[in-house]
Amino acid sequence: MPSETFKNLSPNKKNMIMLAAKHEFSQVPFHEASINHIIKEAGISRGSFYMYFENKEDLYMTLAEHQMERHFKFLFQTLKENRGDLFMTYKSLYDILYKKISKHKKANFEKNMLMNMNFHSNSLMIRENKVHYHKYSDQFLNAIDAQHLVLNTTEDLLDIIDMLTLLLVHSLVISLKEKEKQPIISQRYKRQVDIIECSVKKGR
């Protein structure tokens, strides 16, 4: 987590640092990213960097958490557009995100973040997200139309969301790595979402 010193910086200076970090992490994978490049672009000293963050990983996770919060809001908006249908929402998300990420031929932080999702992958879990995004997670859960689903507890619903999220991320990563197979991967992903839905539907 960033230090209180970083949190107390002016919004403009914080934004300059985060933009420099996003630019660097968009150019190369995490392990190749250079702190020297970031501090040079941000206009800060190496000593200042370590007053703000413990290390490169700390900076990356701060930036990734900001991005995950945006994704969480986008997920909530997509759910509302699909009238609370959780499974239709996740099928829509694949098409939207693949189109958005794959169209960028050059620097793309979202693509690099996705391709490095094994890096602290617990951040994908809604139970983890509830800690960071509690303002949105309860709204999200309440917006799901679960009346046709066999669910005994909220934990059941959280498990379904976690399964769908991991399946979505896995399918997007494979699609980006093997673009020639993307149509097949897309079909398989949506079929797998249908299987999960059928397994929890009433009257199955």
N, C-alpha and C positions, 0 to 999 in steps of 0.2 A: 504494500500500500504506500502511496506517496506520503511524504512527511508533512507535518503541519506547516513547515516553511514553504513548501510548494503550494499548499492550499491557501496560504496567505498572500501569495503573489497577486499582482494585478491581473484581471481577466485577459488583458492583451498579452502579457508576458507568458501566462499559462498557455494561451492559444498558440503562440509562436513555437513554444516547446513541443506541444502536441502535434502541430502541423509538421514540424521537422521530423518528429518520430514517425508519423504516418507516412511521410514521403520516403523515409529510409526503409521502413518495413514493407512498403509497397514495391520497392525496387528488388529486394532480395529476401530469401527466407530468413527466419529468425536467427539461425546460427551464423549467417553471413553478415548480419547487420552490424554496422560500426557505430559505436558511441561517438567516436571522433567526428564522423560525418554529421551526426545529429547535433552535437554541441556547436559545431561550426555553423551549420545552417540556422540554429536557434540563436546564435550570438551569445552563448554563455560559456563559462569556463568549466573545465573538467571537475574542479573542486565544487562549483555550484551544482553540477549534475548530481554529485554524490550527497549533497545536502538535501536534494529533492527526492532522490530515489536510491534504493539500496544497490541496485545493479540494473543491467539491461533487461533482465526478466521482469523486474518490478515495473519498469516503464512500459514494457510490452503488455503486461497484464492490465495496467491502468488504461491503456489505449483500447485493449480488447474489451474491457468491461464497458467502456463508453459505447463501443460499437454494439455490444450485446444488448445494451439498454435500448438502443435504436431498433434493433431487430425485434426485441420483445414488444415494443410499441407497434411495430409493423405487423407482427403476428396477431396482436389484439385487433388491429384495424381490419386485417384480412378475415378474421373470425367473424367480426360484425358484418362484413360484406357478404359472408356466406351464411348469415342468419343463424349463427351458433353451431353450424355443422362442422364438428372438429375434423372429420375425415376428409370432407371436401376441401376444407381449409388447407390441410397438409398436402393434398394433391395439387391444389392451386399454387402453393408455395414453391414446389419443385419447379414448375414452369416459369414462375416469375423470377426466382433467384437464379436459375440456370441462364436465362436470357440476359439478366442484368450483369452477371459476373463474366460470362463467356464473351460478351460483346467487346470488353476492354482488351485490346491486344497488348497494351504495355503495362505500366504500373497499376497495380490493383491490390489495395490492402485487404479487401474482403476475400479475394481469391487466395492470397497468401495465408490469411488467418484460417480459412477453411482447410487449406491443404496441410496446415499444422495443427489440426484440431486434436491430435493425440497429446498435444502440449496443454496440460491442465484441462483435460476434457470434462472434468466434473463441472466446469462452468456451463456446460450444456444442460445439466439437469435442472429441472424446474425447482427441485427442493433447494438447490444451491442458489438459483435465481431468486427464490423467495426471500432470501436474506438480503440481496442487493436491490431487488425490484419489488419489494412488498407493496408499494403503492399501486402496481399494475397487476400483480399476480392474482390477487383476490378478485379484481374486476374481470380478469381473463377467465378464471374458473367459473365465476358466476354467469358469464356470457355463453358458456357452452350449453347447448341443448342436449341434456343427458336423459331426457324422459323415455327414450326408446332403448336405452342401454341398461344392461344388467350390471349395476355397480352397488357394492355393499357399503363402501366407505369412500371418503375423499382420496385415501391412499390408492385405491383402485384406479381412480381417474388420473392421479399423478403418475402412476406406473404406465398407463396408456400413453400419456403425453410424452414421457421419457422415451418410450419405445419408438413412437412416431418421430421424435426429434432425432434420435440416433440413426434411424433408418433414413431420414431425409438427408442428414449430413453425409452419411456413408454413400448414398446414391449420388449426391452432388459431386463428392470427391472423385468417385469412380468415373462419372460422366466427364469431368474436366480432364482426367488423366487419359481416358480412352474415348475421345470425342467421336470417333468413327462408330462407336457402339452406343452412342447416346440415345437414339430412338428405342433400342432394345432395353436399355437400362431404365428409361422412363416408363416403359410399359410394365416392366417387372416391378418397379417401385410402386406404381399405382395398384397393381395386382396384390402386392403384399399389404398395402394399406387397406384394401378391400377385405383381405383375409382377417386382419386385426379387427376391422369393424364387424364382420360377420360373427366373430368369436364372442363379442360382447353385446350383440343385438338381442333384444327380447324376441321370443318366438322363433329363434333360430332352429 
